[in-house]
Amino acid sequence: MSELDEIPADGAGLRRAFASFPSGVVGVCADLGGTPYGLAVSTFVPVSLDPPLVSFCVQNSSTTWPRLSEASHLGLSLLGTGQQDAARSLAARSGDRFAGLTLRHGAGHAVFVEGASAWLEGTIETQVPAGDHQVVILRVHRLATRADVDPLVFHGSRFRRLHVEELPTAV
Ligand SMILES: Cc1cc2nc3c(=O)[nH]c(=O)nc-3n(C[C@H](O)[C@H](O)[C@H](O)COP(=O)(O)O)c2cc1C
């Protein structure tokens, strides 16, 4: 395969290939009965403008998703540069995922993490089983963005800061 190294399409190979694709990190959070639940996802994808839909993928083994999926509304926080501790915390396997985070309540059960570059509030439109994950499609009802906060980037299994360099060719 010319200068590319062919690697097996197994778990380790797929993780390596997926790690070469940069993404953002999104907190998916809700408050159910006074207890916040949340996880960090790097699988967020904008889907549709009309109707307004976004998606993210959740592992079938997730113990948090069954709780989040009961929420009337979910809060998606597109984490900003400098929020790598929040990303780690929201993905923690043990301890309080919300320790040190400032939360803002939205409609219904939705909660948002302060300091994010954008907030999306939505309701689950549908869930599609896809291998060891579920593709969750969310209908967006409200949005807020902060122009002064750059996104946190997840790439090569590391958190990175965006270093913006405009290329000469416009989109
Ligand atoms: C950078 C990063 C990205 C992640 N992306 C996803 C994801 O897209 N989907 C997912 O189900 N879990 C993802 N996780 C794992 C969850 O954040 C979390 O660790 C996991 O859901 C914890 O298990 P629980 O759901 O049983 O509480 C990611 C973790 C990190 C650190």
The ligand as an SDF file (V2000), in Angstrom:
LIG
                    3D

 31 33  0  0  0  0  0  0  0  0999 V2000
  -11.6730   11.4320   24.8570 C   0  0  0  0  0  0  0  0  0  0  0  0
  -12.7290   10.4000   25.1550 C   0  0  0  0  0  0  0  0  0  0  0  0
  -13.6880   10.1100   24.2030 C   0  0  0  0  0  0  0  0  0  0  0  0
  -14.6770    9.1610   24.4650 C   0  0  0  0  0  0  0  0  0  0  0  0
  -15.6200    8.9180   23.5170 N   0  0  0  0  0  0  0  0  0  0  0  0
  -16.6000    8.0340   23.7630 C   0  0  0  0  0  0  0  0  0  0  0  0
  -17.6200    7.8090   22.8130 C   0  0  0  0  0  0  0  0  0  0  0  0
  -17.6410    8.4170   21.7370 O   0  0  0  0  0  0  0  0  0  0  0  0
  -18.5920    6.9180   23.1110 N   0  0  0  0  0  0  0  0  0  0  0  0
  -18.6090    6.2450   24.3160 C   0  0  0  0  0  0  0  0  0  0  0  0
  -19.5280    5.4480   24.5280 O   0  0  0  0  0  0  0  0  0  0  0  0
  -17.6540    6.4450   25.2460 N   0  0  0  0  0  0  0  0  0  0  0  0
  -16.6660    7.3190   25.0100 C   0  0  0  0  0  0  0  0  0  0  0  0
  -15.7150    7.5510   25.9550 N   0  0  0  0  0  0  0  0  0  0  0  0
  -15.8310    6.8720   27.2520 C   0  0  0  0  0  0  0  0  0  0  0  0
  -16.8500    7.5720   28.1720 C   0  0  0  0  0  0  0  0  0  0  0  0
  -16.5630    8.9370   28.3110 O   0  0  0  0  0  0  0  0  0  0  0  0
  -16.8670    6.9730   29.5860 C   0  0  0  0  0  0  0  0  0  0  0  0
  -15.5590    6.7430   30.0230 O   0  0  0  0  0  0  0  0  0  0  0  0
  -17.6080    5.6820   29.6580 C   0  0  0  0  0  0  0  0  0  0  0  0
  -18.8970    5.8380   29.1690 O   0  0  0  0  0  0  0  0  0  0  0  0
  -17.6560    5.2610   31.1320 C   0  0  0  0  0  0  0  0  0  0  0  0
  -18.4100    4.1160   31.3140 O   0  0  0  0  0  0  0  0  0  0  0  0
  -19.9470    4.1510   31.8000 P   0  0  0  0  0  0  0  0  0  0  0  0
  -20.7620    4.6100   30.6180 O   0  0  0  0  0  0  0  0  0  0  0  0
  -20.2230    2.7190   32.1460 O   0  0  0  0  0  0  0  0  0  0  0  0
  -20.0840    5.1010   32.9600 O   0  0  0  0  0  0  0  0  0  0  0  0
  -14.7030    8.4760   25.7060 C   0  0  0  0  0  0  0  0  0  0  0  0
  -13.7160    8.7660   26.6710 C   0  0  0  0  0  0  0  0  0  0  0  0
  -12.7380    9.7190   26.3930 C   0  0  0  0  0  0  0  0  0  0  0  0
  -11.7040   10.0290   27.4470 C   0  0  0  0  0  0  0  0  0  0  0  0
  1  2  1  0
  2  3  1  0
  2 30  2  0
  3  4  2  0
  4  5  1  0
  4 28  1  0
  5  6  2  0
  6  7  1  0
  6 13  1  0
  7  8  2  0
  7  9  1  0
  9 10  1  0
 10 11  2  0
 10 12  1  0
 12 13  2  0
 13 14  1  0
 14 15  1  0
 14 28  1  0
 15 16  1  0
 16 17  1  0
 16 18  1  0
 18 19  1  0
 18 20  1  0
 20 21  1  0
 20 22  1  0
 22 23  1  0
 23 24  1  0
 24 25  2  0
 24 26  1  0
 24 27  1  0
 28 29  2  0
 29 30  1  0
 30 31  1  0
M  END
$$$$
